[in-house]
Amino acid sequence: MGKIFGFFKECGAELRKVVWPTRDDVVSSVKVVIVSTIIIAAILGCLDILFSAGMSLAF
C-alpha cells in the first residue's frame, strides 16, 4: 500500500511543477490547428477532384 500512496504523492508533486499555458497561448494554438486543417482539407479535396477527373477520362 505504501507504494501506491507514494505514487499518488509523486503524481501530485509533478502536477504542481506543470506550467499551464495562458489563454492567449491556447487561442493562438487553436487558430493554427483550424487554419492548418482547412488548408490540408482544401488540398486533399483538390487532389480528389483531379484524380476523379483523371480516372473518368481513363476509364
HTML snippet that shows the backbone in 3Dmol.js (N, CA, C, O; Angstrom):
<script src="https://3Dmol.org/build/3Dmol-min.js"></script>
<div id="view" style="width:600px;height:400px;position:relative"></div>
<script>
const pdb = `
ATOM      1  N   MET A   1       0.820  -1.195   0.000  1.00  0.00           N
ATOM      2  CA  MET A   1       0.000   0.000   0.000  1.00  0.00           C
ATOM      3  C   MET A   1       0.859   1.252   0.000  1.00  0.00           C
ATOM      4  O   MET A   1       0.461   2.286  -0.537  1.00  0.00           O
ATOM      5  N   GLY A   2       2.023   1.161   0.595  1.00  0.00           N
ATOM      6  CA  GLY A   2       2.900   2.326   0.674  1.00  0.00           C
ATOM      7  C   GLY A   2       3.353   2.794  -0.697  1.00  0.00           C
ATOM      8  O   GLY A   2       3.514   3.991  -0.934  1.00  0.00           O
ATOM      9  N   LYS A   3       3.557   1.837  -1.603  1.00  0.00           N
ATOM     10  CA  LYS A   3       3.979   2.197  -2.956  1.00  0.00           C
ATOM     11  C   LYS A   3       2.870   2.944  -3.702  1.00  0.00           C
ATOM     12  O   LYS A   3       3.140   3.862  -4.477  1.00  0.00           O
ATOM     13  N   ILE A   4       1.635   2.545  -3.462  1.00  0.00           N
ATOM     14  CA  ILE A   4       0.504   3.202  -4.130  1.00  0.00           C
ATOM     15  C   ILE A   4       0.381   4.641  -3.649  1.00  0.00           C
ATOM     16  O   ILE A   4       0.221   5.553  -4.460  1.00  0.00           O
ATOM     17  N   PHE A   5       0.454   4.854  -2.333  1.00  0.00           N
ATOM     18  CA  PHE A   5       0.369   6.210  -1.802  1.00  0.00           C
ATOM     19  C   PHE A   5       1.555   7.050  -2.260  1.00  0.00           C
ATOM     20  O   PHE A   5       1.408   8.237  -2.551  1.00  0.00           O
ATOM     21  N   GLY A   6       2.721   6.434  -2.322  1.00  0.00           N
ATOM     22  CA  GLY A   6       3.911   7.150  -2.801  1.00  0.00           C
ATOM     23  C   GLY A   6       3.756   7.568  -4.252  1.00  0.00           C
ATOM     24  O   GLY A   6       4.178   8.657  -4.643  1.00  0.00           O
ATOM     25  N   PHE A   7       3.141   6.686  -5.056  1.00  0.00           N
ATOM     26  CA  PHE A   7       2.920   7.005  -6.463  1.00  0.00           C
ATOM     27  C   PHE A   7       2.022   8.229  -6.613  1.00  0.00           C
ATOM     28  O   PHE A   7       2.330   9.141  -7.381  1.00  0.00           O
ATOM     29  N   PHE A   8       0.907   8.246  -5.874  1.00  0.00           N
ATOM     30  CA  PHE A   8      -0.010   9.379  -5.976  1.00  0.00           C
ATOM     31  C   PHE A   8       0.609  10.658  -5.415  1.00  0.00           C
ATOM     32  O   PHE A   8       0.331  11.749  -5.914  1.00  0.00           O
ATOM     33  N   LYS A   9       1.430  10.537  -4.402  1.00  0.00           N
ATOM     34  CA  LYS A   9       2.123  11.695  -3.847  1.00  0.00           C
ATOM     35  C   LYS A   9       3.088  12.273  -4.885  1.00  0.00           C
ATOM     36  O   LYS A   9       3.167  13.491  -5.051  1.00  0.00           O
ATOM     37  N   GLU A  10       3.814  11.411  -5.575  1.00  0.00           N
ATOM     38  CA  GLU A  10       4.730  11.866  -6.618  1.00  0.00           C
ATOM     39  C   GLU A  10       3.979  12.462  -7.805  1.00  0.00           C
ATOM     40  O   GLU A  10       4.446  13.426  -8.411  1.00  0.00           O
ATOM     41  N   CYS A  11       2.820  11.896  -8.140  1.00  0.00           N
ATOM     42  CA  CYS A  11       1.996  12.462  -9.221  1.00  0.00           C
ATOM     43  C   CYS A  11       1.561  13.878  -8.876  1.00  0.00           C
ATOM     44  O   CYS A  11       1.626  14.773  -9.718  1.00  0.00           O
ATOM     45  N   GLY A  12       1.124  14.081  -7.658  1.00  0.00           N
ATOM     46  CA  GLY A  12       0.721  15.416  -7.216  1.00  0.00           C
ATOM     47  C   GLY A  12       1.882  16.391  -7.257  1.00  0.00           C
ATOM     48  O   GLY A  12       1.711  17.545  -7.650  1.00  0.00           O
ATOM     49  N   ALA A  13       3.068  15.937  -6.853  1.00  0.00           N
ATOM     50  CA  ALA A  13       4.248  16.803  -6.879  1.00  0.00           C
ATOM     51  C   ALA A  13       4.601  17.199  -8.316  1.00  0.00           C
ATOM     52  O   ALA A  13       4.967  18.347  -8.569  1.00  0.00           O
ATOM     53  N   GLU A  14       4.493  16.268  -9.245  1.00  0.00           N
ATOM     54  CA  GLU A  14       4.790  16.569 -10.647  1.00  0.00           C
ATOM     55  C   GLU A  14       3.761  17.518 -11.240  1.00  0.00           C
ATOM     56  O   GLU A  14       4.114  18.402 -12.020  1.00  0.00           O
ATOM     57  N   LEU A  15       2.494  17.346 -10.881  1.00  0.00           N
ATOM     58  CA  LEU A  15       1.450  18.241 -11.393  1.00  0.00           C
ATOM     59  C   LEU A  15       1.623  19.671 -10.889  1.00  0.00           C
ATOM     60  O   LEU A  15       1.240  20.617 -11.576  1.00  0.00           O
ATOM     61  N   ARG A  16       2.193  19.838  -9.703  1.00  0.00           N
ATOM     62  CA  ARG A  16       2.443  21.189  -9.204  1.00  0.00           C
ATOM     63  C   ARG A  16       3.564  21.869  -9.975  1.00  0.00           C
ATOM     64  O   ARG A  16       3.650  23.097  -9.978  1.00  0.00           O
ATOM     65  N   LYS A  17       4.427  21.094 -10.629  1.00  0.00           N
ATOM     66  CA  LYS A  17       5.533  21.651 -11.416  1.00  0.00           C
ATOM     67  C   LYS A  17       5.094  22.082 -12.814  1.00  0.00           C
ATOM     68  O   LYS A  17       5.821  22.806 -13.495  1.00  0.00           O
ATOM     69  N   VAL A  18       3.918  21.645 -13.243  1.00  0.00           N
ATOM     70  CA  VAL A  18       3.459  21.911 -14.605  1.00  0.00           C
ATOM     71  C   VAL A  18       3.206  23.401 -14.789  1.00  0.00           C
ATOM     72  O   VAL A  18       2.593  24.052 -13.943  1.00  0.00           O
ATOM     73  N   VAL A  19       3.692  23.931 -15.919  1.00  0.00           N
ATOM     74  CA  VAL A  19       3.404  25.314 -16.279  1.00  0.00           C
ATOM     75  C   VAL A  19       2.298  25.278 -17.325  1.00  0.00           C
ATOM     76  O   VAL A  19       2.525  24.898 -18.474  1.00  0.00           O
ATOM     77  N   TRP A  20       1.105  25.676 -16.913  1.00  0.00           N
ATOM     78  CA  TRP A  20      -0.045  25.613 -17.796  1.00  0.00           C
ATOM     79  C   TRP A  20      -0.014  26.782 -18.760  1.00  0.00           C
ATOM     80  O   TRP A  20       0.412  27.875 -18.385  1.00  0.00           O
ATOM     81  N   PRO A  21      -0.461  26.577 -20.008  1.00  0.00           N
ATOM     82  CA  PRO A  21      -0.457  27.671 -20.986  1.00  0.00           C
ATOM     83  C   PRO A  21      -1.492  28.737 -20.638  1.00  0.00           C
ATOM     84  O   PRO A  21      -2.508  28.467 -19.998  1.00  0.00           O
ATOM     85  N   THR A  22      -1.198  29.947 -21.080  1.00  0.00           N
ATOM     86  CA  THR A  22      -2.144  31.039 -20.854  1.00  0.00           C
ATOM     87  C   THR A  22      -3.290  30.915 -21.859  1.00  0.00           C
ATOM     88  O   THR A  22      -3.216  30.138 -22.810  1.00  0.00           O
ATOM     89  N   ARG A  23      -4.329  31.678 -21.637  1.00  0.00           N
ATOM     90  CA  ARG A  23      -5.479  31.655 -22.534  1.00  0.00           C
ATOM     91  C   ARG A  23      -5.062  32.097 -23.936  1.00  0.00           C
ATOM     92  O   ARG A  23      -5.508  31.523 -24.930  1.00  0.00           O
ATOM     93  N   ASP A  24      -4.207  33.115 -24.014  1.00  0.00           N
ATOM     94  CA  ASP A  24      -3.756  33.596 -25.324  1.00  0.00           C
ATOM     95  C   ASP A  24      -2.965  32.527 -26.072  1.00  0.00           C
ATOM     96  O   ASP A  24      -3.099  32.395 -27.289  1.00  0.00           O
ATOM     97  N   ASP A  25      -2.145  31.766 -25.356  1.00  0.00           N
ATOM     98  CA  ASP A  25      -1.388  30.679 -25.992  1.00  0.00           C
ATOM     99  C   ASP A  25      -2.337  29.616 -26.556  1.00  0.00           C
ATOM    100  O   ASP A  25      -2.147  29.130 -27.671  1.00  0.00           O
ATOM    101  N   VAL A  26      -3.336  29.272 -25.786  1.00  0.00           N
ATOM    102  CA  VAL A  26      -4.292  28.247 -26.219  1.00  0.00           C
ATOM    103  C   VAL A  26      -5.077  28.728 -27.439  1.00  0.00           C
ATOM    104  O   VAL A  26      -5.271  27.979 -28.396  1.00  0.00           O
ATOM    105  N   VAL A  27      -5.526  29.987 -27.397  1.00  0.00           N
ATOM    106  CA  VAL A  27      -6.303  30.530 -28.516  1.00  0.00           C
ATOM    107  C   VAL A  27      -5.458  30.564 -29.784  1.00  0.00           C
ATOM    108  O   VAL A  27      -5.946  30.211 -30.857  1.00  0.00           O
ATOM    109  N   SER A  28      -4.202  30.981 -29.680  1.00  0.00           N
ATOM    110  CA  SER A  28      -3.362  31.029 -30.876  1.00  0.00           C
ATOM    111  C   SER A  28      -3.071  29.625 -31.402  1.00  0.00           C
ATOM    112  O   SER A  28      -3.011  29.420 -32.614  1.00  0.00           O
ATOM    113  N   SER A  29      -2.893  28.667 -30.512  1.00  0.00           N
ATOM    114  CA  SER A  29      -2.673  27.289 -30.954  1.00  0.00           C
ATOM    115  C   SER A  29      -3.903  26.725 -31.653  1.00  0.00           C
ATOM    116  O   SER A  29      -3.778  26.019 -32.654  1.00  0.00           O
ATOM    117  N   VAL A  30      -5.075  27.028 -31.139  1.00  0.00           N
ATOM    118  CA  VAL A  30      -6.320  26.556 -31.756  1.00  0.00           C
ATOM    119  C   VAL A  30      -6.467  27.170 -33.142  1.00  0.00           C
ATOM    120  O   VAL A  30      -6.879  26.487 -34.080  1.00  0.00           O
ATOM    121  N   LYS A  31      -6.137  28.448 -33.282  1.00  0.00           N
ATOM    122  CA  LYS A  31      -6.216  29.098 -34.593  1.00  0.00           C
ATOM    123  C   LYS A  31      -5.291  28.414 -35.592  1.00  0.00           C
ATOM    124  O   LYS A  31      -5.679  28.186 -36.738  1.00  0.00           O
ATOM    125  N   VAL A  32      -4.075  28.085 -35.171  1.00  0.00           N
ATOM    126  CA  VAL A  32      -3.125  27.407 -36.058  1.00  0.00           C
ATOM    127  C   VAL A  32      -3.675  26.053 -36.493  1.00  0.00           C
ATOM    128  O   VAL A  32      -3.576  25.687 -37.664  1.00  0.00           O
ATOM    129  N   VAL A  33      -4.250  25.314 -35.557  1.00  0.00           N
ATOM    130  CA  VAL A  33      -4.799  23.991 -35.878  1.00  0.00           C
ATOM    131  C   VAL A  33      -5.969  24.113 -36.853  1.00  0.00           C
ATOM    132  O   VAL A  33      -6.060  23.334 -37.802  1.00  0.00           O
ATOM    133  N   ILE A  34      -6.855  25.068 -36.637  1.00  0.00           N
ATOM    134  CA  ILE A  34      -8.019  25.218 -37.512  1.00  0.00           C
ATOM    135  C   ILE A  34      -7.589  25.630 -38.917  1.00  0.00           C
ATOM    136  O   ILE A  34      -8.075  25.073 -39.902  1.00  0.00           O
ATOM    137  N   VAL A  35      -6.685  26.598 -39.015  1.00  0.00           N
ATOM    138  CA  VAL A  35      -6.216  27.044 -40.333  1.00  0.00           C
ATOM    139  C   VAL A  35      -5.491  25.910 -41.049  1.00  0.00           C
ATOM    140  O   VAL A  35      -5.701  25.697 -42.243  1.00  0.00           O
ATOM    141  N   SER A  36      -4.649  25.186 -40.336  1.00  0.00           N
ATOM    142  CA  SER A  36      -3.919  24.060 -40.948  1.00  0.00           C
ATOM    143  C   SER A  36      -4.894  22.990 -41.443  1.00  0.00           C
ATOM    144  O   SER A  36      -4.712  22.434 -42.526  1.00  0.00           O
ATOM    145  N   THR A  37      -5.914  22.706 -40.659  1.00  0.00           N
ATOM    146  CA  THR A  37      -6.905  21.705 -41.045  1.00  0.00           C
ATOM    147  C   THR A  37      -7.646  22.125 -42.300  1.00  0.00           C
ATOM    148  O   THR A  37      -7.869  21.305 -43.191  1.00  0.00           O
ATOM    149  N   ILE A  38      -8.029  23.390 -42.382  1.00  0.00           N
ATOM    150  CA  ILE A  38      -8.740  23.886 -43.565  1.00  0.00           C
ATOM    151  C   ILE A  38      -7.848  23.813 -44.796  1.00  0.00           C
ATOM    152  O   ILE A  38      -8.309  23.411 -45.864  1.00  0.00           O
ATOM    153  N   ILE A  39      -6.586  24.192 -44.667  1.00  0.00           N
ATOM    154  CA  ILE A  39      -5.660  24.161 -45.808  1.00  0.00           C
ATOM    155  C   ILE A  39      -5.455  22.732 -46.289  1.00  0.00           C
ATOM    156  O   ILE A  39      -5.531  22.468 -47.490  1.00  0.00           O
ATOM    157  N   ILE A  40      -5.199  21.809 -45.374  1.00  0.00           N
ATOM    158  CA  ILE A  40      -4.989  20.405 -45.750  1.00  0.00           C
ATOM    159  C   ILE A  40      -6.249  19.827 -46.383  1.00  0.00           C
ATOM    160  O   ILE A  40      -6.160  19.080 -47.358  1.00  0.00           O
ATOM    161  N   ALA A  41      -7.426  20.162 -45.841  1.00  0.00           N
ATOM    162  CA  ALA A  41      -8.683  19.665 -46.409  1.00  0.00           C
ATOM    163  C   ALA A  41      -8.871  20.192 -47.826  1.00  0.00           C
ATOM    164  O   ALA A  41      -9.322  19.455 -48.703  1.00  0.00           O
ATOM    165  N   ALA A  42      -8.531  21.460 -48.063  1.00  0.00           N
ATOM    166  CA  ALA A  42      -8.663  22.026 -49.405  1.00  0.00           C
ATOM    167  C   ALA A  42      -7.707  21.347 -50.387  1.00  0.00           C
ATOM    168  O   ALA A  42      -8.083  21.051 -51.521  1.00  0.00           O
ATOM    169  N   ILE A  43      -6.486  21.105 -49.953  1.00  0.00           N
ATOM    170  CA  ILE A  43      -5.510  20.426 -50.823  1.00  0.00           C
ATOM    171  C   ILE A  43      -5.988  19.017 -51.158  1.00  0.00           C
ATOM    172  O   ILE A  43      -5.954  18.607 -52.319  1.00  0.00           O
ATOM    173  N   LEU A  44      -6.432  18.278 -50.149  1.00  0.00           N
ATOM    174  CA  LEU A  44      -6.907  16.915 -50.391  1.00  0.00           C
ATOM    175  C   LEU A  44      -8.161  16.904 -51.260  1.00  0.00           C
ATOM    176  O   LEU A  44      -8.332  16.012 -52.091  1.00  0.00           O
ATOM    177  N   GLY A  45      -9.037  17.890 -51.074  1.00  0.00           N
ATOM    178  CA  GLY A  45     -10.232  17.984 -51.918  1.00  0.00           C
ATOM    179  C   GLY A  45      -9.865  18.228 -53.364  1.00  0.00           C
ATOM    180  O   GLY A  45     -10.435  17.608 -54.262  1.00  0.00           O
ATOM    181  N   CYS A  46      -8.917  19.127 -53.605  1.00  0.00           N
ATOM    182  CA  CYS A  46      -8.463  19.389 -54.982  1.00  0.00           C
ATOM    183  C   CYS A  46      -7.827  18.158 -55.596  1.00  0.00           C
ATOM    184  O   CYS A  46      -8.078  17.842 -56.759  1.00  0.00           O
ATOM    185  N   LEU A  47      -7.007  17.460 -54.827  1.00  0.00           N
ATOM    186  CA  LEU A  47      -6.397  16.235 -55.343  1.00  0.00           C
ATOM    187  C   LEU A  47      -7.461  15.183 -55.661  1.00  0.00           C
ATOM    188  O   LEU A  47      -7.363  14.486 -56.670  1.00  0.00           O
ATOM    189  N   ASP A  48      -8.452  15.072 -54.820  1.00  0.00           N
ATOM    190  CA  ASP A  48      -9.532  14.118 -55.062  1.00  0.00           C
ATOM    191  C   ASP A  48     -10.273  14.449 -56.350  1.00  0.00           C
ATOM    192  O   ASP A  48     -10.582  13.556 -57.139  1.00  0.00           O
ATOM    193  N   ILE A  49     -10.556  15.718 -56.563  1.00  0.00           N
ATOM    194  CA  ILE A  49     -11.243  16.136 -57.796  1.00  0.00           C
ATOM    195  C   ILE A  49     -10.375  15.830 -59.009  1.00  0.00           C
ATOM    196  O   ILE A  49     -10.872  15.329 -60.017  1.00  0.00           O
ATOM    197  N   LEU A  50      -9.081  16.129 -58.920  1.00  0.00           N
ATOM    198  CA  LEU A  50      -8.179  15.865 -60.048  1.00  0.00           C
ATOM    199  C   LEU A  50      -8.078  14.376 -60.349  1.00  0.00           C
ATOM    200  O   LEU A  50      -8.154  13.971 -61.509  1.00  0.00           O
ATOM    201  N   PHE A  51      -7.909  13.566 -59.325  1.00  0.00           N
ATOM    202  CA  PHE A  51      -7.798  12.119 -59.546  1.00  0.00           C
ATOM    203  C   PHE A  51      -9.111  11.535 -60.062  1.00  0.00           C
ATOM    204  O   PHE A  51      -9.103  10.636 -60.902  1.00  0.00           O
ATOM    205  N   SER A  52     -10.233  12.040 -59.564  1.00  0.00           N
ATOM    206  CA  SER A  52     -11.530  11.554 -60.044  1.00  0.00           C
ATOM    207  C   SER A  52     -11.723  11.909 -61.532  1.00  0.00           C
ATOM    208  O   SER A  52     -12.203  11.094 -62.319  1.00  0.00           O
ATOM    209  N   ALA A  53     -11.343  13.125 -61.889  1.00  0.00           N
ATOM    210  CA  ALA A  53     -11.452  13.539 -63.289  1.00  0.00           C
ATOM    211  C   ALA A  53     -10.512  12.714 -64.165  1.00  0.00           C
ATOM    212  O   ALA A  53     -10.876  12.313 -65.270  1.00  0.00           O
ATOM    213  N   GLY A  54      -9.318  12.467 -63.672  1.00  0.00           N
ATOM    214  CA  GLY A  54      -8.362  11.646 -64.425  1.00  0.00           C
ATOM    215  C   GLY A  54      -8.855  10.226 -64.606  1.00  0.00           C
ATOM    216  O   GLY A  54      -8.683   9.650 -65.681  1.00  0.00           O
ATOM    217  N   MET A  55      -9.456   9.654 -63.594  1.00  0.00           N
ATOM    218  CA  MET A  55      -9.977   8.294 -63.721  1.00  0.00           C
ATOM    219  C   MET A  55     -11.181   8.250 -64.644  1.00  0.00           C
ATOM    220  O   MET A  55     -11.373   7.269 -65.363  1.00  0.00           O
ATOM    221  N   SER A  56     -11.992   9.294 -64.635  1.00  0.00           N
ATOM    222  CA  SER A  56     -13.141   9.341 -65.550  1.00  0.00           C
ATOM    223  C   SER A  56     -12.670   9.403 -66.992  1.00  0.00           C
ATOM    224  O   SER A  56     -13.275   8.795 -67.875  1.00  0.00           O
ATOM    225  N   LEU A  57     -11.596  10.132 -67.230  1.00  0.00           N
ATOM    226  CA  LEU A  57     -11.064  10.202 -68.603  1.00  0.00           C
ATOM    227  C   LEU A  57     -10.386   8.894 -69.005  1.00  0.00           C
ATOM    228  O   LEU A  57     -10.458   8.495 -70.167  1.00  0.00           O
ATOM    229  N   ALA A  58      -9.733   8.229 -68.068  1.00  0.00           N
ATOM    230  CA  ALA A  58      -9.010   6.999 -68.386  1.00  0.00           C
ATOM    231  C   ALA A  58      -9.965   5.821 -68.603  1.00  0.00           C
ATOM    232  O   ALA A  58      -9.707   4.962 -69.447  1.00  0.00           O
ATOM    233  N   PHE A  59     -11.042   5.781 -67.862  1.00  0.00           N
ATOM    234  CA  PHE A  59     -11.931   4.636 -67.975  1.00  0.00           C
ATOM    235  C   PHE A  59     -13.247   5.092 -68.493  1.00  0.00           C
ATOM    236  O   PHE A  59     -14.156   4.280 -68.668  1.00  0.00           O
TER     237      PHE A  59
END
`;
const viewer = $3Dmol.createViewer("view");
viewer.addModel(pdb, "pdb");
viewer.setStyle({}, {cartoon: {color: "spectrum"}});
viewer.zoomTo();
viewer.render();
</script>
